[in-house]
């Protein structure tokens, strides 16, 4: 029973950290370190069109997965063991919960959407579309120079709804399934897809494995997302019945095989259209306003919390916490063996 309570405490505390503490500074964020390692690997690969390049892409994934899984497990294991030894087992358990919640939180982001979008809303409300377009450029990959207010608002709603799966549902799901290694497993694939997942001469082979693995890992969570968007829409008094039919009808409009599900569901519940010029138009309502940006953030936040406290929490209590503790036990045994060997050699 105490493991179930520990699992509940980890998930709830992680959500509270995300809401009231926010993101780790970018210069010390683990994803920044991961990106630096991948960039260093990228610079050293000279041949881009051979089968060996695809192997390097796979091995690069394995490297960052093992490295950052080890780092996360080392933090939680050290907190549990050291605090238990020097303070008390109860204090060690509390320290483990806090450390696990913090490491878990680094893998997802729920409430940071509004932090990015609120300044853009403020610029649009003042009529300063130039400043708003500059800020939107930081959260989307398209060229935003000269973009009008409607398309700026649409860009905000698009990126918030698209990231519902990549930034929340998928890391939470795999944390629930495998604990910290599961969250790292998804985060590595997702970051590598963002950095290397391009169909060009430079990355088509190097990014092949992480891009396909990211699509595979997001397959289920993307298709589940419209149901949680619908549930959140119902609780918020929105047009929740439109979510699932819209996702079934329009999800194929996006180039990504997964992102269209959450985007079309959110657009339908909000009663708006989203447009990326020259690529897609989804939804049957008018283009979004600044108020729709606010409503979109609230809808995605509630959908995220509902998923985390139901699917994520239950899975972690039943599966993930046991996998994580097993992995921590293996790590602890390996460190103990190394320490014994070093001690024997010194003697």
C-alpha positions as CSV (number, residue, x, y, z in Angstrom):
1,X,0.0,0.0,0.0
2,X,2.8,2.5,0.8
3,X,4.1,2.2,-2.8
4,X,0.7,3.2,-4.1
5,X,0.8,6.3,-1.8
6,X,4.3,7.1,-2.8
7,X,3.3,6.9,-6.5
8,X,0.4,9.2,-5.8
9,X,2.6,11.6,-4.0
10,X,5.2,11.6,-6.9
11,X,2.7,12.4,-9.6
12,X,0.8,15.1,-7.6
13,X,4.0,16.7,-6.5
14,X,5.4,16.8,-10.0
15,X,2.2,18.6,-11.2
16,X,2.5,21.1,-8.3
17,X,6.2,21.7,-9.2
18,X,5.2,22.3,-12.8
19,X,2.4,24.7,-11.7
20,X,4.1,26.7,-9.0
21,X,7.8,26.4,-9.7
22,X,7.9,26.1,-13.4
23,X,10.7,25.1,-15.8
24,X,14.3,24.5,-15.0
25,X,16.5,27.4,-16.4
26,X,17.4,26.6,-20.0
27,X,21.1,26.8,-19.5
28,X,21.0,23.9,-16.9
29,X,18.1,22.0,-18.3
30,X,18.9,18.3,-19.0
31,X,17.4,18.6,-22.5
32,X,19.9,21.4,-23.2
33,X,22.7,19.0,-22.2
34,X,21.2,16.3,-24.3
35,X,21.0,18.7,-27.2
36,X,24.7,19.7,-26.8
37,X,25.8,16.0,-26.8
38,X,23.8,15.3,-30.0
39,X,25.1,18.5,-31.6
40,X,28.7,17.3,-30.9
41,X,28.0,13.9,-32.4
42,X,26.4,15.6,-35.4
43,X,29.4,17.7,-36.1
44,X,31.7,14.7,-36.1
45,X,29.8,12.6,-38.7
46,X,31.2,13.2,-42.1
47,X,29.5,10.6,-44.3
48,X,25.7,11.1,-44.4
49,X,24.5,8.7,-47.1
50,X,25.6,5.3,-45.9
51,X,23.9,2.5,-43.9
52,X,26.5,3.2,-41.2
53,X,25.0,6.6,-40.7
54,X,21.7,5.0,-39.7
55,X,23.6,2.9,-37.2
56,X,25.2,6.0,-35.8
57,X,21.7,7.5,-35.3
58,X,20.6,4.4,-33.4
59,X,23.8,4.3,-31.3
60,X,23.4,8.0,-30.5
61,X,19.9,7.3,-29.2
62,X,21.2,4.5,-27.1
63,X,24.0,6.7,-25.7
64,X,21.8,9.6,-24.6
65,X,19.1,7.2,-23.3
66,X,21.6,5.3,-21.1
67,X,23.4,8.4,-20.0
68,X,20.3,10.4,-18.9
69,X,18.5,7.3,-17.5
70,X,21.6,6.7,-15.3
71,X,21.7,10.4,-14.3
72,X,18.0,10.4,-13.3
73,X,18.2,7.1,-11.4
74,X,21.5,8.2,-9.7
75,X,19.7,11.2,-8.3
76,X,16.8,9.3,-6.9
77,X,18.9,6.4,-5.6
78,X,21.4,8.7,-3.9
79,X,18.6,10.7,-2.2
80,X,17.0,7.6,-0.9
81,X,20.1,5.8,0.3
82,X,22.0,8.7,1.7
83,X,19.1,10.3,3.6
84,X,18.0,6.9,4.9
85,X,21.5,6.2,6.1
86,X,22.2,9.6,7.7
87,X,18.8,10.6,8.8
88,X,16.1,7.9,8.8
89,X,14.3,5.5,6.5
90,X,11.2,7.7,6.6
91,X,13.2,10.8,5.6
92,X,14.9,8.8,2.9
93,X,11.5,7.8,1.5
94,X,10.3,11.4,1.5
95,X,13.6,12.5,-0.2
96,X,13.1,9.9,-2.8
97,X,9.5,11.1,-3.5
98,X,10.7,14.7,-3.9
99,X,13.7,13.7,-6.1
100,X,11.6,11.4,-8.3
101,X,8.9,14.1,-8.7
102,X,11.5,16.7,-9.7
103,X,13.1,14.3,-12.3
104,X,9.7,13.4,-13.6
105,X,8.7,17.0,-13.9
106,X,11.7,17.8,-16.1
107,X,10.3,15.4,-18.7
108,X,7.0,17.2,-19.2
109,X,5.4,20.7,-19.2
110,X,1.8,21.5,-18.6
111,X,1.6,25.1,-17.4
112,X,4.5,26.5,-19.4
113,X,2.2,27.0,-22.4
114,X,0.6,30.0,-20.9
115,X,4.0,31.5,-20.0
116,X,4.8,31.5,-23.7
117,X,1.4,32.6,-25.0
118,X,0.4,35.3,-22.4
119,X,3.0,37.9,-23.7
120,X,1.9,37.2,-27.3
121,X,-1.8,37.8,-26.2
122,X,-0.8,41.0,-24.6
123,X,1.0,42.2,-27.7
124,X,-2.0,41.4,-29.9
125,X,-4.4,43.1,-27.5
126,X,-2.2,46.3,-27.8
127,X,-2.3,45.9,-31.6
128,X,1.4,45.3,-31.8
129,X,1.5,42.4,-34.3
130,X,5.2,42.9,-35.0
131,X,6.2,42.2,-31.4
132,X,3.7,39.3,-31.3
133,X,5.1,37.8,-34.5
134,X,8.7,38.0,-33.1
135,X,7.6,36.1,-30.0
136,X,5.7,33.5,-31.9
137,X,8.8,32.8,-33.9
138,X,10.3,31.4,-30.7
139,X,7.6,28.7,-30.4
140,X,7.0,27.7,-34.1
141,X,9.2,26.7,-37.0
142,X,7.5,28.7,-39.7
143,X,8.4,32.2,-40.8
144,X,6.2,34.6,-38.8
145,X,7.5,38.0,-40.3
146,X,4.5,40.0,-41.5
147,X,2.0,37.5,-40.1
148,X,-1.5,39.0,-39.3
149,X,-3.1,38.8,-35.8
150,X,-5.4,35.9,-36.7
151,X,-2.6,33.7,-37.9
152,X,-0.5,34.7,-34.9
153,X,-3.3,33.6,-32.6
154,X,-3.7,30.4,-34.7
155,X,0.0,29.6,-34.3
156,X,-0.3,29.8,-30.6
157,X,-3.3,27.5,-30.5
158,X,-1.6,25.1,-32.9
159,X,1.6,24.7,-31.0
160,X,-0.2,24.4,-27.6
161,X,-2.6,21.7,-28.9
162,X,0.2,19.9,-30.8
163,X,2.4,19.8,-27.8
164,X,-0.3,18.2,-25.7
165,X,0.9,14.8,-26.8
166,X,4.6,15.4,-27.1
167,X,5.0,17.5,-23.9
168,X,2.5,15.9,-21.6
169,X,0.7,12.7,-22.6
170,X,3.6,10.7,-24.0
171,X,6.2,11.4,-21.2
172,X,3.5,10.9,-18.6
173,X,2.4,7.6,-20.2
174,X,5.9,6.2,-20.4
175,X,6.8,7.4,-16.9
176,X,3.7,5.5,-15.8
177,X,4.8,2.4,-17.6
178,X,8.5,2.3,-16.8
179,X,9.2,5.1,-14.3
180,X,12.1,7.5,-14.9
181,X,13.7,5.3,-17.7
182,X,10.3,5.4,-19.5
183,X,10.2,9.2,-19.4
184,X,13.8,9.5,-20.6
185,X,13.1,6.9,-23.4
186,X,10.4,9.2,-24.9
187,X,12.2,12.5,-24.3
188,X,15.4,11.2,-26.1
189,X,13.4,10.1,-29.1
190,X,11.3,13.3,-29.2
191,X,14.3,15.6,-28.9
192,X,16.3,13.7,-31.5
193,X,13.3,13.8,-33.9
194,X,13.2,17.6,-33.4
195,X,16.9,17.9,-34.1
196,X,17.5,15.2,-36.7
197,X,14.1,14.2,-38.1
198,X,14.3,15.9,-41.4
199,X,14.0,14.3,-44.9
200,X,17.0,15.8,-46.4
201,X,20.5,14.7,-47.4
202,X,22.0,15.6,-44.0
203,X,19.5,13.9,-41.7
204,X,17.4,11.3,-43.6
205,X,19.7,8.5,-42.5
206,X,21.0,9.9,-39.2
207,X,17.6,10.8,-37.9
208,X,15.8,7.7,-39.3
209,X,15.7,5.7,-36.1
210,X,14.7,8.4,-33.6
211,X,12.1,9.8,-36.0
212,X,10.4,6.5,-36.5
213,X,10.8,5.6,-32.8
214,X,9.2,8.9,-31.8
215,X,6.2,8.2,-34.1
216,X,5.9,4.8,-32.6
217,X,6.0,6.0,-29.0
218,X,3.4,8.7,-29.8
219,X,1.0,6.4,-31.7
220,X,-1.2,5.4,-28.8
221,X,-1.1,8.7,-26.8
222,X,-2.0,10.7,-29.8
223,X,-5.1,8.6,-30.5
224,X,-6.2,8.7,-26.9
225,X,-5.8,12.5,-26.6
226,X,-9.1,13.5,-28.2
227,X,-11.0,11.6,-25.5
228,X,-9.3,13.6,-22.8
229,X,-9.8,16.8,-24.7
230,X,-13.5,16.0,-24.9
231,X,-13.6,15.2,-21.2
232,X,-11.9,18.5,-20.3
233,X,-14.3,20.3,-22.8
234,X,-17.3,18.8,-21.1
235,X,-16.1,20.0,-17.7
236,X,-15.5,23.5,-19.1
237,X,-18.9,23.7,-20.8
238,X,-17.5,23.7,-24.3
239,X,-18.5,21.7,-27.4
240,X,-17.0,18.5,-26.1
241,X,-19.0,16.2,-28.4
242,X,-17.1,17.6,-31.5
243,X,-13.7,16.4,-30.4
244,X,-13.6,12.7,-31.3
245,X,-15.4,13.0,-34.7
246,X,-13.2,15.9,-35.7
247,X,-10.1,14.0,-34.8
248,X,-11.2,11.0,-36.9
249,X,-12.1,13.2,-39.9
250,X,-9.2,15.7,-40.0
251,X,-6.2,14.2,-38.2
252,X,-4.5,13.4,-41.5
253,X,-4.2,17.0,-42.5
254,X,-0.9,17.4,-40.7
255,X,2.5,16.1,-42.0
256,X,3.1,14.3,-38.7
257,X,1.2,11.0,-38.3
258,X,0.4,11.8,-34.7
259,X,0.0,15.6,-34.1
260,X,-3.3,16.0,-36.0
261,X,-5.3,14.1,-33.4
262,X,-4.9,16.6,-30.5
263,X,-4.9,19.6,-32.8
264,X,-8.2,18.8,-34.6
265,X,-9.8,17.8,-31.3
266,X,-8.9,21.1,-29.6
267,X,-10.0,23.2,-32.6
268,X,-13.3,21.4,-32.6
269,X,-14.0,21.9,-28.9
270,X,-13.0,25.5,-29.1
271,X,-15.1,26.0,-32.2
272,X,-12.3,27.6,-34.2
273,X,-10.2,27.0,-37.3
274,X,-6.4,26.7,-37.3
275,X,-4.4,27.5,-40.4
276,X,-0.8,27.0,-41.3
277,X,-0.7,28.7,-44.7
278,X,0.0,26.4,-47.6
279,X,0.0,23.3,-45.3
280,X,-3.4,22.8,-43.7
281,X,-6.7,24.3,-42.4
282,X,-8.4,22.4,-39.7
283,X,-11.7,23.2,-37.9
284,X,-14.9,24.7,-39.1
285,X,-15.1,27.9,-37.0
286,X,-13.6,31.3,-37.3
287,X,-9.9,32.0,-36.9
288,X,-8.9,32.3,-33.2
289,X,-8.8,35.5,-31.2
290,X,-6.7,36.3,-28.2
291,X,-9.5,35.0,-25.9
292,X,-9.3,31.7,-27.8
293,X,-5.6,31.5,-27.0
294,X,-6.5,31.8,-23.3
295,X,-9.3,29.2,-23.7
296,X,-6.9,26.9,-25.6
297,X,-4.3,27.0,-22.8
298,X,-6.9,26.2,-20.1
299,X,-8.4,23.4,-22.2
300,X,-5.0,21.8,-22.7
301,X,-4.0,22.2,-19.1
302,X,-7.1,20.5,-17.8
303,X,-6.8,17.7,-20.4
304,X,-3.2,17.2,-19.2
305,X,-4.1,17.1,-15.5
306,X,-6.9,14.7,-16.1
307,X,-4.6,12.4,-18.0
308,X,-1.8,12.6,-15.4
309,X,-4.0,11.9,-12.4
310,X,-5.8,9.0,-14.0
311,X,-3.7,7.2,-16.6
312,X,-0.3,8.4,-15.4
313,X,-0.9,7.9,-11.7
314,X,-2.6,4.6,-12.0
315,X,0.0,3.1,-14.3
316,X,2.9,4.4,-12.2
317,X,1.4,2.9,-9.0
318,X,0.8,-0.5,-10.7
319,X,3.9,-0.7,-13.0
320,X,6.3,2.2,-13.2
321,X,7.3,2.6,-9.6
322,X,8.2,-1.1,-9.5
323,X,10.3,-0.9,-12.7
324,X,12.1,2.2,-11.4
325,X,12.9,0.7,-8.0
326,X,14.2,-2.4,-9.7
327,X,16.5,-0.3,-11.9
328,X,17.6,1.6,-8.8
329,X,18.4,-1.6,-7.1
330,X,20.5,-2.8,-10.0
331,X,22.3,0.6,-10.0
332,X,22.9,0.4,-6.3
333,X,24.3,-3.1,-6.6
334,X,26.7,-2.1,-9.4
335,X,28.0,0.8,-7.4
336,X,28.4,-1.4,-4.4
337,X,30.4,-3.9,-6.4
338,X,32.6,-1.2,-7.8
339,X,33.2,0.3,-4.4
340,X,34.1,-3.2,-3.0
341,X,36.6,-3.8,-5.9
342,X,38.2,-0.4,-5.3
343,X,38.3,-1.0,-1.6
344,X,39.9,-4.4,-2.0
345,X,42.5,-2.9,-4.4
346,X,43.4,-0.2,-2.0
347,X,43.8,-2.7,0.8
